[in-house]
Structure formats: C-alpha cells, structure tokens
Amino acid sequence: AVFHVEELIRCVGNSEQIANTPVPLSYSRHTSRFLFLWAITLPLFLVNACGPWASIPAHLFISWALLGTEQVGHLIEDP
C-alpha cells in the first residue's frame, strides 16, 4: 500500500510540472493561424451543404464558437 501512495505522489508531481509548463508561443500562433484559415474557408464548404442563405448564420455561429473556445484557452493557459 505504501508503494501505491508513493507512486501516486510521483504521478501527481509529474502532472503538476506538465500543468505549469506554458504552451510555446510558436505553437499558440500556429494553432491560431490554422483556425483562422479554416474559419475563412468554411463558407466555401457550407454553401454546398446548407445553401447560400443558411450558410451565413451557420458560419457565424461555428466561427464564434471555435474562436471563442480558442480565446478561453489562451486566457486559462497562463498559470
């Protein structure tokens, strides 16, 4: 039982090191640029799937949700 507790403490310590490591700036920029590029090209595919008029609110909602999630991720990333 003592071995399991020591192993758990070691695992928690390793997890804290991972949680306190900031995301590299280049990775953060890359994901932001990729998401922006994806959001810009999304209407090209939505027009075929939803039609021209339904693709506008669908694009706005999907982009709002994904870009908002990215922004929340940037805000909570800083330890």
N, C-alpha and C positions, 0 to 999 in steps of 0.2 A: 504494500500500500504506500510505503514511503517513496518507493521508486516512481510510482504513478504521480504523486504530488510533485516531486522534483521535476519530472518530465513536463507536467502541466505548467509549472513556473517557468521552465525554459522556453516552452512554446509561447507563453504569454509575453515574455520578454522579447522574443523574436518578432512577434506580431506588433508590439509597440514600436520597435525600430522601423518596421515597414510603414506603419501608420504615420510616423513622424517624419518620414522622408518626403520632401516636396517633389511634385512632378516636374521633370526638367522642362525648361521654358520652350525648347525646340519641339518637344512632344506636344505641349499645350498649343503652340502655334500651328503645328501640323494638323492637329485634330480640328482646330477652329477653321482653318482654311479648307479642309476637306468637307466639313459640314456646310460651310458657306457655298462651296461649289456644288455640292449635292442639292442644297436648297434652291440654287439658281436654276439648275437643270430639271428640277422636279416638275414644273409645269409642262415641259415637253412630253412627259410620260402621262401626266394626269389628264391632258386633253383627250388622249386616245381612250383612256379608261373611264373617265367621268363625263366627257363632253366639255365644250368650252366654258359654259356658264357655271357648272358645278365645280370645275377645277379651280376657280378663283378662291372661293371660301375654303376649299379643301387644302389648297396650297398655303393660304394664310394660317389656317389652324395647325397644320403639320409643321410649318416653319416656326411658328410661335412656340409650339410645344418643344421641339428639339432645341432651338436656340435658347429658350428659357431654361431647359434642363442643363445645357452646357454652361450657362451663366451661373446657375446654382452650384454646379460642380466647381467652377472657379472660386466662388465665394467660400465654399466649405472646405476647399483644399488646404487653405492656409491654416496650419496648426496653431 
